[in-house]
């Protein structure tokens, strides 16, 4: 919450996007949780190195987990993830400043202990973690812009060694690129007081270095090694393609054989079905023949009956004519 005073002693209250956080001091338990979590997950100490996209996602997830752990602690304030990040950065800066002050006080006392400031165990652990990252680097964070040494082609430049003419080696100044800054983990060690080195003018002669003659050979060897590695990759790729083709052909043969066997089985079944149908048709024909024979017999029986009936009628007519008188004769059907 921010208060801005305007004219007429009026105050305008502005609420920031972050929630209102209690002004309690961070407890020792929260500091212990913070340092233990960061010591197990050193990817959070990436510093100025720009992490990759996957590493940044992992860092955000770890900060979410750490925020829940710190807020769930019984003592101390509860903050947002961004606020805990700022707290950690401020703590690092404060610890480094405190270590530098202790080192200066030790130098003033001639390597003895300082009077006022002393690092706590958590601060010593944090300082050791920071020095670990500054010396070894964070292996979990991918560095941007680094290229393999073999892939770079450069032109050999002549190198020169600077040799003084008059001054001896013992009186030469240390070059600026040879000076090492004190690391944070070594700040507490006692360092002896060295006298100041006076600057003197020197003259140098340029002598071509012999190492420049060997650079083209080294580069040629590196190029040959890269060519041989590329050739190996091409050979392995070609062998893999051949193996895939052979496997595909074998699969095709197996599939075609299975398909042919299935086709033969289907054809055999079709033939069996046709045979059964033909047998059924032959049986039907036999039955029809039998039916026709039966019908023929029935017709023959009917004809015989009809003939016998006609014979009977004729006999009856003859008998009736012979027996009955003429006036009683009845016209019988012919």
Protein Blocks (a to p, Z undefined) as FASTA:
>chain_A
ZZdddehiiacddddfbdcddfbdcdfklmmmmmmmmmmmmmlmnojaccdfklmmmmmm
mmmmmmmmmmmpmgdcdddfklmmmmmmmmmmmmmmmmmmmmmmmmmnoopacfklccdf
klmmmmmmmmmmmmnopakbccehiacfklpccddddddddddfklcfklpccdfklpcc
ddfklmmpccddddddddddddddddddfklmmmmmmmmmmmmmmmmmmmmmmmmmmmmm
mmmmmmmmmmmmmmmmmmmmmmmmmmmmmmmmmmmmmmmmmmmmmmmmmmmmmmmmmmmm
mmmmmmmmmmmmmmmmmmmmmmpcfklpccddZZ
